[in-house]
Amino acid sequence: MSAALLERPLRRAVRQCAGRRHGAGAGGETTLEQIISRAWEGLAVRASVACPLCGGAMAPLGTTPGGRCDCGSELT
Ligand SMILES: [Zn+2]
């Protein structure tokens, strides 16, 4: 048995696994990573975004990149 024969099924399995994970993300399930990266996108252009913790309004900080919410959470 050669190494190439063993390698092929493994590669296929990895691809299937990655595809499933991508499908779950597209299916409407929002991960914490997505929520935070979306908040950062808004804060980067100095916009108020939904707080990842409480869902309230997170206002951008004055001078440093990031934001702060009334609930006390901060993204910096
Ligand atoms: Zn909050």
N, CA, C, O and the ligand as a Tripos MOL2 file, in Angstrom:
@<TRIPOS>MOLECULE
protein
  305   303    77     0     0
PROTEIN
NO_CHARGES

@<TRIPOS>ATOM
      1 N           0.8560   -1.2090    0.0000 N.3       1 MET1
      2 CA          0.0000    0.0000    0.0000 C.3       1 MET1
      3 C           0.8860    1.2520    0.0000 C.2       1 MET1
      4 O           1.8170    1.3510    0.7990 O.2       1 MET1
      5 N           0.6080    2.1760   -0.8640 N.am      2 SER2
      6 CA          1.4350    3.3800   -0.9400 C.3       2 SER2
      7 C           0.8420    4.5120   -0.1080 C.2       2 SER2
      8 O          -0.3220    4.4660    0.2900 O.2       2 SER2
      9 N           1.6350    5.4930    0.1370 N.am      3 ALA3
     10 CA          1.1930    6.6290    0.9470 C.3       3 ALA3
     11 C           0.1040    7.4300    0.2320 C.2       3 ALA3
     12 O          -0.7760    8.0100    0.8690 O.2       3 ALA3
     13 N           0.1760    7.4520   -1.1090 N.am      4 ALA4
     14 CA         -0.7900    8.2170   -1.8840 C.3       4 ALA4
     15 C          -2.2110    7.6720   -1.7060 C.2       4 ALA4
     16 O          -3.1800    8.4310   -1.6930 O.2       4 ALA4
     17 N          -2.3170    6.3560   -1.5710 N.am      5 LEU5
     18 CA         -3.6400    5.7490   -1.4100 C.3       5 LEU5
     19 C          -4.2610    6.1290   -0.0580 C.2       5 LEU5
     20 O          -5.4790    6.2600    0.0670 O.2       5 LEU5
     21 N          -3.4200    6.2980    0.9170 N.am      6 LEU6
     22 CA         -3.9290    6.6660    2.2490 C.3       6 LEU6
     23 C          -4.3000    8.1440    2.3080 C.2       6 LEU6
     24 O          -5.2170    8.5450    3.0250 O.2       6 LEU6
     25 N          -3.5790    8.9280    1.5520 N.am      7 GLU7
     26 CA         -3.7340   10.3750    1.6270 C.3       7 GLU7
     27 C          -5.0500   10.8470    0.9960 C.2       7 GLU7
     28 O          -5.6800   11.7860    1.4840 O.2       7 GLU7
     29 N          -5.4470   10.1990   -0.0710 N.am      8 ARG8
     30 CA         -6.6090   10.6760   -0.8160 C.3       8 ARG8
     31 C          -7.9170   10.6970   -0.0020 C.2       8 ARG8
     32 O          -8.5970   11.7230    0.0250 O.2       8 ARG8
     33 N          -8.2800    9.5870    0.6600 N.am      9 PRO9
     34 CA         -9.5420    9.6310    1.4310 C.3       9 PRO9
     35 C          -9.5050   10.6610    2.5530 C.2       9 PRO9
     36 O         -10.5280   11.2480    2.9060 O.2       9 PRO9
     37 N          -8.3260   10.8690    3.1030 N.am     10 LEU10
     38 CA         -8.1940   11.8300    4.1940 C.3      10 LEU10
     39 C          -8.4890   13.2420    3.6950 C.2      10 LEU10
     40 O          -9.1890   14.0110    4.3530 O.2      10 LEU10
     41 N          -7.9520   13.5680    2.5360 N.am     11 ARG11
     42 CA         -8.1820   14.9030    1.9710 C.3      11 ARG11
     43 C          -9.6550   15.1380    1.6990 C.2      11 ARG11
     44 O         -10.1750   16.2320    1.9190 O.2      11 ARG11
     45 N         -10.3260   14.0880    1.2120 N.am     12 ARG12
     46 CA        -11.7420   14.2140    0.9110 C.3      12 ARG12
     47 C         -12.5290   14.4840    2.2040 C.2      12 ARG12
     48 O         -13.4510   15.3000    2.2220 O.2      12 ARG12
     49 N         -12.1540   13.7960    3.2640 N.am     13 ALA13
     50 CA        -12.8410   13.9550    4.5420 C.3      13 ALA13
     51 C         -12.6680   15.3700    5.0770 C.2      13 ALA13
     52 O         -13.6090   15.9460    5.6230 O.2      13 ALA13
     53 N         -11.4950   15.9230    4.9250 N.am     14 VAL14
     54 CA        -11.2310   17.2780    5.4100 C.3      14 VAL14
     55 C         -12.0820   18.2770    4.6310 C.2      14 VAL14
     56 O         -12.6310   19.2180    5.2040 O.2      14 VAL14
     57 N         -12.1840   18.0640    3.3240 N.am     15 ARG15
     58 CA        -12.9650   18.9820    2.4950 C.3      15 ARG15
     59 C         -14.4540   18.9310    2.8800 C.2      15 ARG15
     60 O         -15.1230   19.9630    2.9410 O.2      15 ARG15
     61 N         -14.9540   17.7280    3.1370 N.am     16 GLN16
     62 CA        -16.3620   17.5860    3.5150 C.3      16 GLN16
     63 C         -16.6380   18.2770    4.8430 C.2      16 GLN16
     64 O         -17.6730   18.9180    5.0280 O.2      16 GLN16
     65 N         -15.7020   18.1340    5.7500 N.am     17 CYS17
     66 CA        -15.8540   18.7350    7.0660 C.3      17 CYS17
     67 C         -15.8990   20.2580    6.9590 C.2      17 CYS17
     68 O         -16.7380   20.9050    7.5860 O.2      17 CYS17
     69 N         -15.0010   20.8210    6.1680 N.am     18 ALA18
     70 CA        -14.9460   22.2700    5.9870 C.3      18 ALA18
     71 C         -16.2250   22.7730    5.3170 C.2      18 ALA18
     72 O         -16.7300   23.8400    5.6660 O.2      18 ALA18
     73 N         -16.7410   22.0190    4.3680 N.am     19 GLY19
     74 CA        -17.9570   22.4020    3.6730 C.3      19 GLY19
     75 C         -19.1460   22.4310    4.5960 C.2      19 GLY19
     76 O         -20.0130   23.2970    4.4790 O.2      19 GLY19
     77 N         -19.1920   21.4820    5.5190 N.am     20 ARG20
     78 CA        -20.3140   21.4320    6.4450 C.3      20 ARG20
     79 C         -20.2870   22.6340    7.3710 C.2      20 ARG20
     80 O         -21.3270   23.2160    7.6810 O.2      20 ARG20
     81 N         -19.1000   23.0000    7.8070 N.am     21 ARG21
     82 CA        -18.9920   24.1360    8.7160 C.3      21 ARG21
     83 C         -19.4390   25.4230    8.0110 C.2      21 ARG21
     84 O         -20.1190   26.2630    8.6000 O.2      21 ARG21
     85 N         -19.0460   25.5600    6.7520 N.am     22 HIS22
     86 CA        -19.4240   26.7400    5.9840 C.3      22 HIS22
     87 C         -20.9380   26.7880    5.8090 C.2      22 HIS22
     88 O         -21.5480   27.8530    5.9000 O.2      22 HIS22
     89 N         -21.5320   25.6380    5.5580 N.am     23 GLY23
     90 CA        -22.9820   25.5550    5.3560 C.3      23 GLY23
     91 C         -23.7520   25.9710    6.5990 C.2      23 GLY23
     92 O         -24.7910   26.6240    6.5010 O.2      23 GLY23
     93 N         -23.2470   25.5940    7.7650 N.am     24 ALA24
     94 CA        -23.9260   25.9380    9.0070 C.3      24 ALA24
     95 C         -23.9140   27.4530    9.2060 C.2      24 ALA24
     96 O         -24.8920   28.0220    9.6890 O.2      24 ALA24
     97 N         -22.8120   28.1080    8.8350 N.am     25 GLY25
     98 CA        -22.7120   29.5490    8.9900 C.3      25 GLY25
     99 C         -23.6870   30.2700    8.0760 C.2      25 GLY25
    100 O         -24.2840   31.2770    8.4570 O.2      25 GLY25
    101 N         -23.8440   29.7450    6.8640 N.am     26 ALA26
    102 CA        -24.7250   30.3760    5.9000 C.3      26 ALA26
    103 C         -26.1890   30.1210    6.2240 C.2      26 ALA26
    104 O         -27.0730   30.8080    5.7110 O.2      26 ALA26
    105 N         -26.4420   29.1450    7.0660 N.am     27 GLY27
    106 CA        -27.8160   28.7620    7.3850 C.3      27 GLY27
    107 C         -28.4740   29.6560    8.4070 C.2      27 GLY27
    108 O         -29.5850   29.3630    8.8480 O.2      27 GLY27
    109 N         -27.8320   30.7300    8.7960 N.am     28 GLY28
    110 CA        -28.4550   31.6760    9.7010 C.3      28 GLY28
    111 C         -27.9230   31.5910   11.1130 C.2      28 GLY28
    112 O         -28.2590   32.4320   11.9470 O.2      28 GLY28
    113 N         -27.1020   30.5980   11.4020 N.am     29 GLU29
    114 CA        -26.5430   30.4760   12.7360 C.3      29 GLU29
    115 C         -25.4070   31.4750   12.8780 C.2      29 GLU29
    116 O         -24.4250   31.3970   12.1400 O.2      29 GLU29
    117 N         -25.5180   32.3990   13.7960 N.am     30 THR30
    118 CA        -24.5080   33.4320   13.9520 C.3      30 THR30
    119 C         -23.5660   33.0660   15.0870 C.2      30 THR30
    120 O         -23.9980   32.8110   16.2110 O.2      30 THR30
    121 N         -22.3050   33.0450   14.7870 N.am     31 THR31
    122 CA        -21.3210   32.7360   15.8190 C.3      31 THR31
    123 C         -20.8950   34.0120   16.5310 C.2      31 THR31
    124 O         -21.0960   35.1170   16.0280 O.2      31 THR31
    125 N         -20.3130   33.8430   17.6950 N.am     32 LEU32
    126 CA        -19.8190   34.9850   18.4640 C.3      32 LEU32
    127 C         -18.7820   35.7640   17.6500 C.2      32 LEU32
    128 O         -18.7170   36.9930   17.6930 O.2      32 LEU32
    129 N         -17.9790   35.0020   16.9100 N.am     33 GLU33
    130 CA        -16.9580   35.6350   16.0780 C.3      33 GLU33
    131 C         -17.6000   36.5570   15.0400 C.2      33 GLU33
    132 O         -17.1070   37.6560   14.7860 O.2      33 GLU33
    133 N         -18.7000   36.1010   14.4470 N.am     34 GLN34
    134 CA        -19.3930   36.9180   13.4390 C.3      34 GLN34
    135 C         -19.9870   38.1680   14.0760 C.2      34 GLN34
    136 O         -19.9210   39.2570   13.5060 O.2      34 GLN34
    137 N         -20.5670   38.0030   15.2630 N.am     35 ILE35
    138 CA        -21.1840   39.1450   15.9450 C.3      35 ILE35
    139 C         -20.1370   40.2020   16.2520 C.2      35 ILE35
    140 O         -20.3530   41.3930   16.0260 O.2      35 ILE35
    141 N         -19.0010   39.7550   16.7690 N.am     36 ILE36
    142 CA        -17.9470   40.7010   17.1430 C.3      36 ILE36
    143 C         -17.3180   41.3380   15.9120 C.2      36 ILE36
    144 O         -17.0200   42.5330   15.9190 O.2      36 ILE36
    145 N         -17.1120   40.5590   14.8580 N.am     37 SER37
    146 CA        -16.4960   41.1530   13.6650 C.3      37 SER37
    147 C         -17.4460   42.1450   13.0110 C.2      37 SER37
    148 O         -17.0010   43.1330   12.4250 O.2      37 SER37
    149 N         -18.7530   41.8940   13.1030 N.am     38 ARG38
    150 CA        -19.7240   42.8470   12.5610 C.3      38 ARG38
    151 C         -19.7060   44.1400   13.3690 C.2      38 ARG38
    152 O         -19.7730   45.2360   12.8120 O.2      38 ARG38
    153 N         -19.6150   43.9960   14.6970 N.am     39 ALA39
    154 CA        -19.5440   45.1740   15.5580 C.3      39 ALA39
    155 C         -18.2950   45.9940   15.2270 C.2      39 ALA39
    156 O         -18.3360   47.2230   15.1740 O.2      39 ALA39
    157 N         -17.1920   45.2870   15.0070 N.am     40 TRP40
    158 CA        -15.9480   45.9810   14.6770 C.3      40 TRP40
    159 C         -16.0540   46.7280   13.3520 C.2      40 TRP40
    160 O         -15.5130   47.8240   13.2020 O.2      40 TRP40
    161 N         -16.7460   46.1340   12.4030 N.am     41 GLU41
    162 CA        -16.9130   46.7930   11.1040 C.3      41 GLU41
    163 C         -17.6030   48.1430   11.2680 C.2      41 GLU41
    164 O         -17.2220   49.1240   10.6300 O.2      41 GLU41
    165 N         -18.6190   48.1860   12.1240 N.am     42 GLY42
    166 CA        -19.3320   49.4310   12.3640 C.3      42 GLY42
    167 C         -18.4750   50.4320   13.1190 C.2      42 GLY42
    168 O         -18.4210   51.6130   12.7760 O.2      42 GLY42
    169 N         -17.8020   49.9340   14.1590 N.am     43 LEU43
    170 CA        -16.9770   50.8200   14.9790 C.3      43 LEU43
    171 C         -15.8080   51.3880   14.1730 C.2      43 LEU43
    172 O         -15.3420   52.4950   14.4460 O.2      43 LEU43
    173 N         -15.3440   50.6430   13.1980 N.am     44 ALA44
    174 CA        -14.2260   51.1030   12.3680 C.3      44 ALA44
    175 C         -14.5940   52.3590   11.5830 C.2      44 ALA44
    176 O         -13.7290   53.1770   11.2700 O.2      44 ALA44
    177 N         -15.8760   52.5070   11.2680 N.am     45 VAL45
    178 CA        -16.3190   53.7070   10.5540 C.3      45 VAL45
    179 C         -17.0540   54.6580   11.5050 C.2      45 VAL45
    180 O         -17.8330   55.5160   11.0910 O.2      45 VAL45
    181 N         -16.7660   54.4630   12.8160 N.am     46 ARG46
    182 CA        -17.3040   55.3330   13.8710 C.3      46 ARG46
    183 C         -18.8330   55.3640   13.9000 C.2      46 ARG46
    184 O         -19.4420   56.4190   14.0780 O.2      46 ARG46
    185 N         -19.4330   54.1990   13.7220 N.am     47 ALA47
    186 CA        -20.8800   54.0890   13.7880 C.3      47 ALA47
    187 C         -21.2770   53.3520   15.0680 C.2      47 ALA47
    188 O         -20.5030   52.5430   15.5800 O.2      47 ALA47
    189 N         -22.4740   53.6250   15.5870 N.am     48 SER48
    190 CA        -22.9870   52.8810   16.7200 C.3      48 SER48
    191 C         -23.4130   51.5000   16.2320 C.2      48 SER48
    192 O         -24.0380   51.3670   15.1810 O.2      48 SER48
    193 N         -23.0690   50.4860   17.0010 N.am     49 VAL49
    194 CA        -23.4060   49.1180   16.6090 C.3      49 VAL49
    195 C         -24.1440   48.4330   17.7540 C.2      49 VAL49
    196 O         -24.1870   48.9490   18.8710 O.2      49 VAL49
    197 N         -24.7210   47.2770   17.4730 N.am     50 ALA50
    198 CA        -25.3950   46.4990   18.5130 C.3      50 ALA50
    199 C         -24.3470   45.8610   19.4150 C.2      50 ALA50
    200 O         -23.4040   45.2310   18.9360 O.2      50 ALA50
    201 N         -24.5140   46.0270   20.7080 N.am     51 CYS51
    202 CA        -23.5860   45.4490   21.6760 C.3      51 CYS51
    203 C         -23.6280   43.9220   21.5710 C.2      51 CYS51
    204 O         -24.7080   43.3320   21.5970 O.2      51 CYS51
    205 N         -22.4630   43.2800   21.4540 N.am     52 PRO52
    206 CA        -22.4450   41.8160   21.3530 C.3      52 PRO52
    207 C         -22.9590   41.1370   22.6200 C.2      52 PRO52
    208 O         -23.3510   39.9710   22.5840 O.2      52 PRO52
    209 N         -22.9600   41.8500   23.7240 N.am     53 LEU53
    210 CA        -23.3450   41.2590   25.0010 C.3      53 LEU53
    211 C         -24.8350   41.4200   25.2830 C.2      53 LEU53
    212 O         -25.5220   40.4370   25.5600 O.2      53 LEU53
    213 N         -25.3430   42.6610   25.2120 N.am     54 CYS54
    214 CA        -26.7230   42.9140   25.6170 C.3      54 CYS54
    215 C         -27.6190   43.3020   24.4470 C.2      54 CYS54
    216 O         -28.8420   43.3210   24.5890 O.2      54 CYS54
    217 N         -27.0300   43.6120   23.2920 N.am     55 GLY55
    218 CA        -27.8340   43.9900   22.1390 C.3      55 GLY55
    219 C         -28.1940   45.4650   22.1200 C.2      55 GLY55
    220 O         -28.8600   45.9280   21.1940 O.2      55 GLY55
    221 N         -27.7610   46.2070   23.1300 N.am     56 GLY56
    222 CA        -28.0080   47.6410   23.1820 C.3      56 GLY56
    223 C         -27.0910   48.3920   22.2290 C.2      56 GLY56
    224 O         -26.3630   47.7920   21.4390 O.2      56 GLY56
    225 N         -27.1420   49.7030   22.3190 N.am     57 ALA57
    226 CA        -26.3150   50.5140   21.4220 C.3      57 ALA57
    227 C         -24.9110   50.6610   21.9730 C.2      57 ALA57
    228 O         -24.7170   51.1150   23.1010 O.2      57 ALA57
    229 N         -23.9370   50.2730   21.1680 N.am     58 MET58
    230 CA        -22.5410   50.4520   21.5450 C.3      58 MET58
    231 C         -21.9870   51.6160   20.7370 C.2      58 MET58
    232 O         -21.9470   51.5800   19.5070 O.2      58 MET58
    233 N         -21.5580   52.6580   21.4640 N.am     59 ALA59
    234 CA        -21.0690   53.8570   20.7980 C.3      59 ALA59
    235 C         -19.5660   53.7620   20.5810 C.2      59 ALA59
    236 O         -18.8470   53.2210   21.4220 O.2      59 ALA59
    237 N         -19.0890   54.2860   19.4560 N.am     60 PRO60
    238 CA        -17.6450   54.2660   19.2090 C.3      60 PRO60
    239 C         -16.9060   55.1490   20.2110 C.2      60 PRO60
    240 O         -17.4300   56.1760   20.6420 O.2      60 PRO60
    241 N         -15.6930   54.7500   20.5790 N.am     61 LEU61
    242 CA        -14.8680   55.5510   21.4800 C.3      61 LEU61
    243 C         -14.3480   56.7630   20.7220 C.2      61 LEU61
    244 O         -14.2630   56.7510   19.4940 O.2      61 LEU61
    245 N         -14.0010   57.8070   21.4630 N.am     62 GLY62
    246 CA        -13.5920   59.0510   20.8360 C.3      62 GLY62
    247 C         -12.3400   58.9560   19.9890 C.2      62 GLY62
    248 O         -12.3630   59.2620   18.7970 O.2      62 GLY62
    249 N         -11.2490   58.5320   20.6030 N.am     63 THR63
    250 CA         -9.9680   58.6090   19.8990 C.3      63 THR63
    251 C          -9.4020   57.2340   19.5430 C.2      63 THR63
    252 O          -8.7830   57.0650   18.4920 O.2      63 THR63
    253 N          -9.6170   56.2530   20.4250 N.am     64 THR64
    254 CA         -9.0610   54.9270   20.1620 C.3      64 THR64
    255 C         -10.0820   54.0680   19.4240 C.2      64 THR64
    256 O         -11.2870   54.2700   19.5790 O.2      64 THR64
    257 N          -9.6160   53.1170   18.6270 N.am     65 PRO65
    258 CA        -10.5500   52.2160   17.9490 C.3      65 PRO65
    259 C         -11.2730   51.3430   18.9660 C.2      65 PRO65
    260 O         -10.6540   50.8010   19.8810 O.2      65 PRO65
    261 N         -12.5700   51.2120   18.8020 N.am     66 GLY66
    262 CA        -13.3420   50.3920   19.7200 C.3      66 GLY66
    263 C         -14.6590   51.0530   20.0660 C.2      66 GLY66
    264 O         -15.0140   52.0850   19.4950 O.2      66 GLY66
    265 N         -15.3840   50.4580   21.0050 N.am     67 GLY67
    266 CA        -16.6770   51.0060   21.3920 C.3      67 GLY67
    267 C         -17.0140   50.6530   22.8220 C.2      67 GLY67
    268 O         -16.3930   49.7780   23.4250 O.2      67 GLY67
    269 N         -18.0170   51.3500   23.3640 N.am     68 ARG68
    270 CA        -18.4440   51.1260   24.7350 C.3      68 ARG68
    271 C         -19.9510   51.1330   24.8070 C.2      68 ARG68
    272 O         -20.6220   51.9190   24.1390 O.2      68 ARG68
    273 N         -20.4770   50.2290   25.6420 N.am     69 CYS69
    274 CA        -21.9270   50.1110   25.8130 C.3      69 CYS69
    275 C         -22.3180   50.5230   27.2310 C.2      69 CYS69
    276 O         -21.4980   50.5090   28.1490 O.2      69 CYS69
    277 N         -23.5860   50.8870   27.3830 N.am     70 ASP70
    278 CA        -24.0920   51.2660   28.7080 C.3      70 ASP70
    279 C         -24.0180   50.1120   29.7000 C.2      70 ASP70
    280 O         -23.9610   50.3430   30.9070 O.2      70 ASP70
    281 N         -24.0190   48.8670   29.2110 N.am     71 CYS71
    282 CA        -23.9700   47.7170   30.1090 C.3      71 CYS71
    283 C         -22.5870   47.5190   30.7010 C.2      71 CYS71
    284 O         -22.3950   46.6830   31.5830 O.2      71 CYS71
    285 N         -21.6180   48.2960   30.2110 N.am     72 GLY72
    286 CA        -20.2670   48.2040   30.7670 C.3      72 GLY72
    287 C         -19.2920   47.4560   29.8990 C.2      72 GLY72
    288 O         -18.0910   47.4630   30.1720 O.2      72 GLY72
    289 N         -19.7810   46.8050   28.8490 N.am     73 SER73
    290 CA        -18.8560   46.0670   27.9940 C.3      73 SER73
    291 C         -18.1620   46.9910   27.0100 C.2      73 SER73
    292 O         -18.7110   48.0080   26.5860 O.2      73 SER73
    293 N         -16.9540   46.6180   26.6610 N.am     74 GLU74
    294 CA        -16.1420   47.4230   25.7550 C.3      74 GLU74
    295 C         -15.5020   46.5470   24.7150 C.2      74 GLU74
    296 O         -15.1430   45.4030   24.9900 O.2      74 GLU74
    297 N         -15.3590   47.0730   23.5330 N.am     75 LEU75
    298 CA        -14.5510   46.4380   22.4930 C.3      75 LEU75
    299 C         -13.3780   47.3550   22.2430 C.2      75 LEU75
    300 O         -13.5560   48.4860   21.7920 O.2      75 LEU75
    301 N         -12.1940   46.8860   22.5260 N.am     76 THR76
    302 CA        -11.0220   47.7270   22.2740 C.3      76 THR76
    303 C          -9.9310   46.9110   21.6110 C.2      76 THR76
    304 O          -8.8590   47.4390   21.3160 O.2      76 THR76
    305 ZN        -24.1300   46.1070   26.1570 Zn       77 ZN77
@<TRIPOS>BOND
     1     1     2 1
     2     2     3 1
     3     3     4 2
     4     3     5 am
     5     5     6 1
     6     6     7 1
     7     7     8 2
     8     7     9 am
     9     9    10 1
    10    10    11 1
    11    11    12 2
    12    11    13 am
    13    13    14 1
    14    14    15 1
    15    15    16 2
    16    15    17 am
    17    17    18 1
    18    18    19 1
    19    19    20 2
    20    19    21 am
    21    21    22 1
    22    22    23 1
    23    23    24 2
    24    23    25 am
    25    25    26 1
    26    26    27 1
    27    27    28 2
    28    27    29 am
    29    29    30 1
    30    30    31 1
    31    31    32 2
    32    31    33 am
    33    33    34 1
    34    34    35 1
    35    35    36 2
    36    35    37 am
    37    37    38 1
    38    38    39 1
    39    39    40 2
    40    39    41 am
    41    41    42 1
    42    42    43 1
    43    43    44 2
    44    43    45 am
    45    45    46 1
    46    46    47 1
    47    47    48 2
    48    47    49 am
    49    49    50 1
    50    50    51 1
    51    51    52 2
    52    51    53 am
    53    53    54 1
    54    54    55 1
    55    55    56 2
    56    55    57 am
    57    57    58 1
    58    58    59 1
    59    59    60 2
    60    59    61 am
    61    61    62 1
    62    62    63 1
    63    63    64 2
    64    63    65 am
    65    65    66 1
    66    66    67 1
    67    67    68 2
    68    67    69 am
    69    69    70 1
    70    70    71 1
    71    71    72 2
    72    71    73 am
    73    73    74 1
    74    74    75 1
    75    75    76 2
    76    75    77 am
    77    77    78 1
    78    78    79 1
    79    79    80 2
    80    79    81 am
    81    81    82 1
    82    82    83 1
    83    83    84 2
    84    83    85 am
    85    85    86 1
    86    86    87 1
    87    87    88 2
    88    87    89 am
    89    89    90 1
    90    90    91 1
    91    91    92 2
    92    91    93 am
    93    93    94 1
    94    94    95 1
    95    95    96 2
    96    95    97 am
    97    97    98 1
    98    98    99 1
    99    99   100 2
   100    99   101 am
   101   101   102 1
   102   102   103 1
   103   103   104 2
   104   103   105 am
   105   105   106 1
   106   106   107 1
   107   107   108 2
   108   107   109 am
   109   109   110 1
   110   110   111 1
   111   111   112 2
   112   111   113 am
   113   113   114 1
   114   114   115 1
   115   115   116 2
   116   115   117 am
   117   117   118 1
   118   118   119 1
   119   119   120 2
   120   119   121 am
   121   121   122 1
   122   122   123 1
   123   123   124 2
   124   123   125 am
   125   125   126 1
   126   126   127 1
   127   127   128 2
   128   127   129 am
   129   129   130 1
   130   130   131 1
   131   131   132 2
   132   131   133 am
   133   133   134 1
   134   134   135 1
   135   135   136 2
   136   135   137 am
   137   137   138 1
   138   138   139 1
   139   139   140 2
   140   139   141 am
   141   141   142 1
   142   142   143 1
   143   143   144 2
   144   143   145 am
   145   145   146 1
   146   146   147 1
   147   147   148 2
   148   147   149 am
   149   149   150 1
   150   150   151 1
   151   151   152 2
   152   151   153 am
   153   153   154 1
   154   154   155 1
   155   155   156 2
   156   155   157 am
   157   157   158 1
   158   158   159 1
   159   159   160 2
   160   159   161 am
   161   161   162 1
   162   162   163 1
   163   163   164 2
   164   163   165 am
   165   165   166 1
   166   166   167 1
   167   167   168 2
   168   167   169 am
   169   169   170 1
   170   170   171 1
   171   171   172 2
   172   171   173 am
   173   173   174 1
   174   174   175 1
   175   175   176 2
   176   175   177 am
   177   177   178 1
   178   178   179 1
   179   179   180 2
   180   179   181 am
   181   181   182 1
   182   182   183 1
   183   183   184 2
   184   183   185 am
   185   185   186 1
   186   186   187 1
   187   187   188 2
   188   187   189 am
   189   189   190 1
   190   190   191 1
   191   191   192 2
   192   191   193 am
   193   193   194 1
   194   194   195 1
   195   195   196 2
   196   195   197 am
   197   197   198 1
   198   198   199 1
   199   199   200 2
   200   199   201 am
   201   201   202 1
   202   202   203 1
   203   203   204 2
   204   203   205 am
   205   205   206 1
   206   206   207 1
   207   207   208 2
   208   207   209 am
   209   209   210 1
   210   210   211 1
   211   211   212 2
   212   211   213 am
   213   213   214 1
   214   214   215 1
   215   215   216 2
   216   215   217 am
   217   217   218 1
   218   218   219 1
   219   219   220 2
   220   219   221 am
   221   221   222 1
   222   222   223 1
   223   223   224 2
   224   223   225 am
   225   225   226 1
   226   226   227 1
   227   227   228 2
   228   227   229 am
   229   229   230 1
   230   230   231 1
   231   231   232 2
   232   231   233 am
   233   233   234 1
   234   234   235 1
   235   235   236 2
   236   235   237 am
   237   237   238 1
   238   238   239 1
   239   239   240 2
   240   239   241 am
   241   241   242 1
   242   242   243 1
   243   243   244 2
   244   243   245 am
   245   245   246 1
   246   246   247 1
   247   247   248 2
   248   247   249 am
   249   249   250 1
   250   250   251 1
   251   251   252 2
   252   251   253 am
   253   253   254 1
   254   254   255 1
   255   255   256 2
   256   255   257 am
   257   257   258 1
   258   258   259 1
   259   259   260 2
   260   259   261 am
   261   261   262 1
   262   262   263 1
   263   263   264 2
   264   263   265 am
   265   265   266 1
   266   266   267 1
   267   267   268 2
   268   267   269 am
   269   269   270 1
   270   270   271 1
   271   271   272 2
   272   271   273 am
   273   273   274 1
   274   274   275 1
   275   275   276 2
   276   275   277 am
   277   277   278 1
   278   278   279 1
   279   279   280 2
   280   279   281 am
   281   281   282 1
   282   282   283 1
   283   283   284 2
   284   283   285 am
   285   285   286 1
   286   286   287 1
   287   287   288 2
   288   287   289 am
   289   289   290 1
   290   290   291 1
   291   291   292 2
   292   291   293 am
   293   293   294 1
   294   294   295 1
   295   295   296 2
   296   295   297 am
   297   297   298 1
   298   298   299 1
   299   299   300 2
   300   299   301 am
   301   301   302 1
   302   302   303 1
   303   303   304 2
@<TRIPOS>SUBSTRUCTURE
     1 MET1         2 RESIDUE 1 A MET
     2 SER2         6 RESIDUE 1 A SER
     3 ALA3        10 RESIDUE 1 A ALA
     4 ALA4        14 RESIDUE 1 A ALA
     5 LEU5        18 RESIDUE 1 A LEU
     6 LEU6        22 RESIDUE 1 A LEU
     7 GLU7        26 RESIDUE 1 A GLU
     8 ARG8        30 RESIDUE 1 A ARG
     9 PRO9        34 RESIDUE 1 A PRO
    10 LEU10       38 RESIDUE 1 A LEU
    11 ARG11       42 RESIDUE 1 A ARG
    12 ARG12       46 RESIDUE 1 A ARG
    13 ALA13       50 RESIDUE 1 A ALA
    14 VAL14       54 RESIDUE 1 A VAL
    15 ARG15       58 RESIDUE 1 A ARG
    16 GLN16       62 RESIDUE 1 A GLN
    17 CYS17       66 RESIDUE 1 A CYS
    18 ALA18       70 RESIDUE 1 A ALA
    19 GLY19       74 RESIDUE 1 A GLY
    20 ARG20       78 RESIDUE 1 A ARG
    21 ARG21       82 RESIDUE 1 A ARG
    22 HIS22       86 RESIDUE 1 A HIS
    23 GLY23       90 RESIDUE 1 A GLY
    24 ALA24       94 RESIDUE 1 A ALA
    25 GLY25       98 RESIDUE 1 A GLY
    26 ALA26      102 RESIDUE 1 A ALA
    27 GLY27      106 RESIDUE 1 A GLY
    28 GLY28      110 RESIDUE 1 A GLY
    29 GLU29      114 RESIDUE 1 A GLU
    30 THR30      118 RESIDUE 1 A THR
    31 THR31      122 RESIDUE 1 A THR
    32 LEU32      126 RESIDUE 1 A LEU
    33 GLU33      130 RESIDUE 1 A GLU
    34 GLN34      134 RESIDUE 1 A GLN
    35 ILE35      138 RESIDUE 1 A ILE
    36 ILE36      142 RESIDUE 1 A ILE
    37 SER37      146 RESIDUE 1 A SER
    38 ARG38      150 RESIDUE 1 A ARG
    39 ALA39      154 RESIDUE 1 A ALA
    40 TRP40      158 RESIDUE 1 A TRP
    41 GLU41      162 RESIDUE 1 A GLU
    42 GLY42      166 RESIDUE 1 A GLY
    43 LEU43      170 RESIDUE 1 A LEU
    44 ALA44      174 RESIDUE 1 A ALA
    45 VAL45      178 RESIDUE 1 A VAL
    46 ARG46      182 RESIDUE 1 A ARG
    47 ALA47      186 RESIDUE 1 A ALA
    48 SER48      190 RESIDUE 1 A SER
    49 VAL49      194 RESIDUE 1 A VAL
    50 ALA50      198 RESIDUE 1 A ALA
    51 CYS51      202 RESIDUE 1 A CYS
    52 PRO52      206 RESIDUE 1 A PRO
    53 LEU53      210 RESIDUE 1 A LEU
    54 CYS54      214 RESIDUE 1 A CYS
    55 GLY55      218 RESIDUE 1 A GLY
    56 GLY56      222 RESIDUE 1 A GLY
    57 ALA57      226 RESIDUE 1 A ALA
    58 MET58      230 RESIDUE 1 A MET
    59 ALA59      234 RESIDUE 1 A ALA
    60 PRO60      238 RESIDUE 1 A PRO
    61 LEU61      242 RESIDUE 1 A LEU
    62 GLY62      246 RESIDUE 1 A GLY
    63 THR63      250 RESIDUE 1 A THR
    64 THR64      254 RESIDUE 1 A THR
    65 PRO65      258 RESIDUE 1 A PRO
    66 GLY66      262 RESIDUE 1 A GLY
    67 GLY67      266 RESIDUE 1 A GLY
    68 ARG68      270 RESIDUE 1 A ARG
    69 CYS69      274 RESIDUE 1 A CYS
    70 ASP70      278 RESIDUE 1 A ASP
    71 CYS71      282 RESIDUE 1 A CYS
    72 GLY72      286 RESIDUE 1 A GLY
    73 SER73      290 RESIDUE 1 A SER
    74 GLU74      294 RESIDUE 1 A GLU
    75 LEU75      298 RESIDUE 1 A LEU
    76 THR76      302 RESIDUE 1 A THR
    77 ZN77       305 GROUP 0 **** ****
